[in-house]
Amino acid sequence: MTTFTSILSGPALRLPRVSFPLVRWLRVSSERRSLAGLDARQLRDIGIDAATAAAEASRPFWDLPEGR
């Protein structure tokens, strides 16, 4: 499935520097939606409990993790 973030991160697309925060926000938003969709077994596999995953998934897109 092609997503908006995969289109934006394609190598052929050249974005102006001002769009980098937008791309990061879209990626983080997509990652958080994916995290919210993981079941208990998948969360155990990546070493995250359900409460931590729910807290991370509920953060707004502009609230970027440290180092991103």
Secondary structure, DSSP 8 states (H G I E B T S, - for coil): ---HHHHHT-TT----GGGHHHHHHHHHHHHHHHHHT--HHHHHHHT--HHHHHHHHTS-TT---TT-
